[in-house]
Amino acid sequence: QVRLVESGGGLVQAGDSLRLSCAASGFTLSNYAMGWFRQAPGKEREFVASISWGGGSTYYADAVKGRFTISRDNAKSSVFLQMNILKPEDTALYYCAAAASVYTTVVHTISQFGSWGQGTQVTVSS
C-alpha cells in the first residue's frame, strides 16, 4: 500500500525558512518522479516543484523558483522541499505526490500524479 507522509510544516515569519519532508513507503521510490503541490484556502491545488525519477531534473513553479529546492534521498525513501525566503503568499497546505507512472521525467500537472499524502500546513506571517 502506497503511503506518503509529510512533515516539517509550521508557523513562521516572512523571510524565514522551512524544510518539508515526505516519507514514502509501499513502493519503490527510486522508480518514480515526485512532486510537491500546495493548496491555499479558497484556491485550487497548484504545482510547486517536482524531481525526476533519477533525480537529475527538477522543475519549479515560477512563484517559487530561486527560493525553493526539491531533493530526494532514495536510500531513505524520502523527498524534501527546502523553502527559503518564505512569503505570506506561500501559506498553504503542502502535499507530497508520487507520479502515476514509473520512470517519468517531466511531471507538473495533477493528473500526472497518482498518490498523495495528507499534507502539512505552512503558515507565513507578515
Salt bridges, closest charged atoms under 4 A:
GLU46 OE2 - ARG38 NE 2.62
ASP62 OD1 - LYS65 NZ 3.11
ASP90 OD1 - ARG38 NH1 2.91
ASP90 OD2 - ARG67 NH1 2.74
